[in-house]
Amino acid sequence: LRRVLTATDDGYWEWDLSSGQITVSDNFWRVMGWPEHGFTMDIAGWRSHIHVADRTMATDAMNAIVNGRRPDWRGEYRWRTASGDNIWILTLAKAFEVSVTGEATLISGTNRNITQRKASEEALRQSEECYRLLFAEATYGIALADAETGLIVDCNPAMLTLLGQPREAVVGRHLVLLQPGS
């Protein structure tokens, strides 16, 4: 199992609530951006490294597992590394043992560094925002059509002005609409 977790680049952890002890895999420290045993691995240590904007969300979600209000949690949050940088972490946590009162006694999970994925998502969001702005503000008419059907799926305001028609009269019509004399 350790080889599998190492191959996935995930850090494994297990929290025994009866003793308060948190056990982590060797890979955990690398994933989280810390040297091995770089800080006291307890709930206070975990909480203190979560970005202040994400701390309440992450703590509330973990407390909900502890208190038996939810069986598991999949969450993304920013984490402060040993160098002081913030990285994005995906945590998957699940209560594997529960007391007769419904409270968790053993929670296990994995952590994965998803910083590159978050950066890619942000770059895509910015690119889409730039495209939408260029499309909307262009002074020349632009129409987008489905390659198979030839139906117009979108057009910018300049195209509507050029055609002298409202959006609902253009979108959904065939490209032939754009030909002179149509």
HUMOGI-V883699 format. One record per residue. RES is the residue in one small letter. D_CENTER is the distance of its C-alpha to the mean C-alpha in Angstrom with 1 decimal. Layout:
res={RES RES}
d_center={D_CENTER D_CENTER}
This chain:
res={l r r v l t a t d d g y w e w d l s s g q i t v s d n f w r v m g w p e h g f t m d i a g w r s h i h v a d r t m a t d a m n a i v n g r r p d w r g e y r w r t a s g d n i w i l t l a k a f e v s v t g e a t l i s g t n r n i t q r k a s e e a l r q s e e c y r l l f a e a t y g i a l a d a e t g l i v d c n p a m l t l l g q p r e a v v g r h l v l l q p g s}
d_center={26.2 25.8 26.1 23.4 20.9 22.0 21.7 18.0 17.3 16.1 17.8 19.5 20.8 23.1 24.3 27.8 28.2 32.0 32.5 29.4 28.9 25.5 25.9 23.5 23.7 24.9 21.6 19.8 21.3 20.4 16.7 16.7 18.8 22.1 25.5 26.5 27.4 26.4 26.1 27.3 24.8 25.1 23.1 24.3 23.3 19.8 19.5 21.2 18.7 15.6 15.2 17.4 15.0 12.7 15.8 17.1 14.0 13.7 17.5 18.0 15.8 17.8 21.0 20.5 20.6 23.5 25.4 24.9 23.2 20.4 20.6 17.1 13.7 10.2 8.2 6.0 8.6 10.7 13.8 17.2 18.8 22.6 22.9 21.3 18.3 14.8 12.2 8.6 9.1 7.9 10.9 12.7 15.9 18.9 22.3 24.9 28.0 28.9 32.1 34.6 33.3 29.8 28.3 26.3 28.4 26.2 22.4 20.8 17.4 15.6 13.3 11.7 11.1 8.0 9.4 10.8 7.9 6.4 10.1 10.6 8.2 10.2 13.4 13.1 12.6 15.6 17.5 17.3 18.3 21.2 22.2 22.3 24.4 26.8 27.2 28.0 30.2 32.1 35.8 36.5 35.7 32.8 32.3 29.8 31.2 30.2 31.8 33.3 34.7 35.3 34.0 32.6 29.0 28.6 30.8 30.8 33.2 35.7 36.1 36.9 39.4 40.9 41.4 42.4 40.5 37.7 34.3 35.0 38.1 36.3 32.9 33.7 37.0 38.1 38.1 41.9 41.5 40.9 44.1 47.1 49.4 46.9}
